[in-house]
């Protein structure tokens, strides 16, 4: 499928409700467990998504569309969310994510992005040149990847409980 801004918005708008439905009000055994050392729990993933809403997607898009001569993005701290996850309840994190995403979708829509805008370039500090189109596609894939990751982390909480069906539970093998 080729990039389509409306199709991107379809996913981005649904992510908070998808996560609320999956995680809201369930036991901490599901949401606070991870896959082992140096992996994230569902709660930590929500904190990571919040950090992205605050410092990544829209701020980087604004840099791309700006008149600044230097269009280099600020580096993204891949561990800044871990302390944040310890500070707040999952319910408050889900609510904050919903609020931030709603604001960012409104901002995205207000930019009135054209095909020409999508080809404008910013500079990722590690990856180099990236277009607005690539940034927006990555935002979508990022959401879907973390939804999948949450499902995998949760499934692995029953890794030993499924017994012989492990052979058919591909999600437990990843």
URSUL-V257301 format. One record per helix or strand. SS is the DSSP state (@ for helix, = for strand). FROM is the first residue (numbers start at 1). LEN is the number of residues. If there is no record, write none. Layout:
SS&FROM&LEN + SS&FROM&LEN
This chain:
@&5&19 + @&28&4 + @&42&14 + @&57&9 + =&72&1 + @&81&7 + @&90&21 + @&115&4 + =&121&4 + =&128&4 + @&132&27 + @&163&6 + @&170&4
